[in-house]
Amino acid sequence: MGKISLDKLSLIVKQRRKAQGKSQQELGELTGVNYQMIGRLENGAYVPSIKQIESLMDVLDFGYDDIMEAGDNKKVFMAMMGEAKTPEEKDGFERMISMMLCLRKHDRLRRMSVETTP
């Protein structure tokens, strides 16, 4: 089963934070993730919660596809749903999965239109 790659997550958080000109402290304030934890995450020594990952995604503009290990994403979605501990988390996962599938569909359609354009 595929899963989130801590290496990919660490790299993308560090790269996007720096590209946006934010310090770890500023990113922490925007996401609610302690700046020390952001430092540890960027060094691959901290695994954030799903809620923290979603906050980082919102601020740094990346998605689950960017941080997944190679594998079947449908299995990942089902595993994430199984990790939901509250009804709110389950609703959040369902919304997130719906949005991700919609974005994937739009990406495929865009690629198809580019490939068929003379």
N, C-alpha and C positions, 0 to 999 in steps of 0.2 A: 504494500500500500504506500502511496506517496505521502509525503509530509512536508511541513515547512522546513526549509533549509536554514539553519542558524547562520551558516556562512553567507548565504545570499542576503538574508535579512540584515546581518551586521554590515555588509558592504553597502547595500542600498540606503540604509539609514545614514551611514557616515557620508556617502557621496552626495545624497540629496540635501542633507543638512548643510554641508559645506557649500554646495551649489546655490543654496538659498541665502547664504551668508549668515546663518544662524549659529549661535554658540550652543553648547549642550544645555546650558542654563535656560536660554531662550526657548529651545525646543521643549525642554521640560515644562516650562510655564505654559506653553501652547497646548501640550498634550496631556498634562497631568501626570507624566512619568517623571519620577525623581531624576534630576540631572546626573547623579552618580550612577543610577541604573542605566541611563543612556550611554554613559561612558563604558560601563561594563558590557552592554549590548554590542556596542561598536567594536569591542575587543573579543566578542564571541563568548563572553563569560556570564551572560545573563539571558534567560529565556522569558520574554514578557508574556503576560496573559493575552488572551484573544482581545479583550477590551483595549489593552494597551497597544496591541498591534493595529487595531482599527483606528485608534487615535493617531498613531504614527502615519498610517495610510492617508488619513484625511489631511493632515498637515503637510506631509511630504509628497503627496500625490503619486502613490503607487498602489498596486493591487496584489491579491494573493497569487496570481499567475507569475508575478515577478519574483516571488520568494519560494515557490514550490520546487521540491526536488522533482526530477523527471519521474513520470508515472501517470497513472490514471487519476485525473482530477475528480471524476465522479466518486471514486472511492474516498477521496479526501473530503469531499462535501459530506458524505454520509458519516464519516468518522467525526467530523466537526459537529454535526447535528447530534451525534451520540454523546458528545462532551458537554452539551448544554445542560446546565444545572438548574436554571430557573426558566419559567415561561418567557421572561423578557429576553434571555439569551437565545432561546429557541426562535422567537420571533425575529430577533436581530440576525441570526444565521439565515433564516428563510429569506429575509429581505436582501441580505448580502448575496446569497446564492442566486436569487432572482436577478439582481442587478448584474452580477458577473456573467450569467448566461446571456442576458440581453446585450451586454457589451461585446461578448464573444461573437454573437450573431451579427451585430453591426460591423465588427471587424472583418468577418468572413464576407459579408456583402460588399464592403468597401474593396476588399482584395479582388473579389470577382469582377467588380465594375472596372477596376484598373487593368486587370488581365484581359478583359474583352474590349477595352477601348482601343480603336485602331491608332 
